[in-house]
Amino acid sequence: LETVLDDLSDVILWLKNPYHVIYDNMAVRFMLGVTQDQIENIHITGLFKDQQLTNFVMNTGQSDEMVDFSTDDGKISRIIVSPIDFENGKSGKSVIFKDITQNWKQDRMKSEFVTTASHELRSPLSLIHGYAKLLRLTGNLNEQQDTYIHNIIEGVEEMKALVQNLLDLGRLESG
């Protein structure tokens, strides 16, 4: 199990109460720049530089809890804290750091694309909508032509509503 966990790129810590490290994989040591001897049985308060992160790990873990955390170097980690019951009847916590920087960047790029595309679609849709309404005002339209123009106007109005929904979604995502 330790060999498998050491090969993972996710940072994995097991803590026994009261918050001492009893297992750490290679990713932890790499992230913190320490050896296994330096980290073994260390209290959680001496592990992380960021007090908010330490507080989150210490004050959670009664059930699975998760938070996204940004580091000074621009990386974003999803931190998952879960309760563990050990064989000897003692309890502790599992702390996992998943690097989600790429996912976060992709989500942001997707949101920016949707917002940009939506803005770019608004102008031509407004133009088509306006010309279709002008055609209707020219008169001399037979019933079939009037039906076609009505369908064009309805279709454009539906597309404009979809574009507006996309823009609203972008605003909601950005807060």
N, C-alpha and C positions, 0 to 999 in steps of 0.2 A: 504494500500500500504506500509506504514511504517513497519507494522508487517512482511509482506512478505520480504521486503528488509532487515530487521534486521536478518531474518533467513538465508540469503544467506552467504556463506563463502567468496564470492568475496567482496573486499573493494569497496564501492560506496560512492562517494562524489558528491554533487551538489554545484557548485560555481556560485554566481551572480557577475556580473562585478561591481567593479574591483577586482575580485579574492577573494571574501570572502565566507567562507563556510556557506551554508544555510541548507544543509542536510548532515548527515553522518550516516551510518549504524553501527551496533555493531562491525562489523569486523574492521572498521577504528579505533574505540576506543580501541579495543583489540590490533591491530597492533601498535598503537602509545602509548598505556598505559595511556590513558587520559579519563576523564569523558566527558559527553556530554556538560556540562557547560564550560569546559575548551576549547572545540573545536569550539563552536558555535560563528559565526561571526569572527573567526580568519582569518587573511590574509594568503594566500597560502605560503608566504615566511616564515611564522613561523611554518608551518606544517611539512615540510620534512627537514631532515638533509642534504640530498644530493642536491647540487645546480643544477646539471644537470637535475635531476628529476623535480625540481621546475621550471627551465627554459623551459623544455619540456611542462609542463602543462600550463605555462603562455603564451608560444609563439605558441601554437597550438589550434585547436578547431574551426577553421572556417569551417572545414569539418571533417569527422571522420578520426582520425589519430591514429596510433598504434606504439608502440615500445616495445621491450623486454628489461628488466632491471634486472641486478643482484644485490643482496644485499650482505652485508658483511657476513651474515650467510649462504651463498651458495644457497639461494632460487632465483628462476627466476620468475619474474612476467611479464605478458603482460599488458601494460598500454594502455587503450583505452580512448581517449579524444574525445568527441562529443559535438556539439553545442546543446543548449536547448533554447527554447522560452517559457517563463513563461506567465501565464494568463494575467498579468498586462502589457504586451507588452515589458517587460524587457528581456534581453538575458543573457545567462550564459553558463556553461559547465557542462557536466557530465564526471566524471573521474572514471574509473573502473580499478581495479587491479585484474587480474586473475592469480592465482598461477599455473604456467605451469612447475614447477620443475619436476614432474613425467613424463610429456609428453616429456620434453627435454631429460631426462635421458633415456627414452625408445627409442627415436629417435637416441640417441648416441649409445645405445647398439645395435640397429638394424643396424646402419651404420658399427659398429665394426664387427658385425657378418658377414655382407655381404662382407666386406673387407677380413676378415679372411678366410671365405669359398672360396672366389674367389682365394686367394693365394694358398689355399690347393688344389683347382681343377686344377690349372695350371700345376703342376708336372705330375699327371697321364694323363692328356690330351696330354701333350708333349710326354710322353712315348708311348701312344697308336698311336699318329701321326707318331712317328719315326718308330715303329715296322710295321705299315701298309705300310709305304713307303719302308721299307726293304723287306717286303714280295713281293712287286711289282718287286723289283730288282732281286729276286731269279730266275725269269723266270719260264718256264714250267707251266704257268697259262693258263687255258682255258678262253674263253671270259666271261663266267658267273662269275668265280672267280675274274677276273680282274674288272668286274663291281661291285662286292661286295666290293672289296678293295677300289675302287674309291669312293663308297658311304660312306665307313667308314672314309676315308680321308676328304671328304667334310663335313660330320657330325662333325668330330672333329674340323675342321677349323671354322665351324659355332659356335660351343661351345666355342672355344678359343676366338672368336670375342665377344661373349656375356660376357665371363669372363672379357675380357679387358674393355668392356663398363661398367661393374659393378665397376671395379677398378677406371676407369676414373670418374664415378659418385661419388665414395667415395672421390676422390681427390678434386672434385669440391665442395662437401659439406663441406669439411674441410678447404676450402679456398686455 
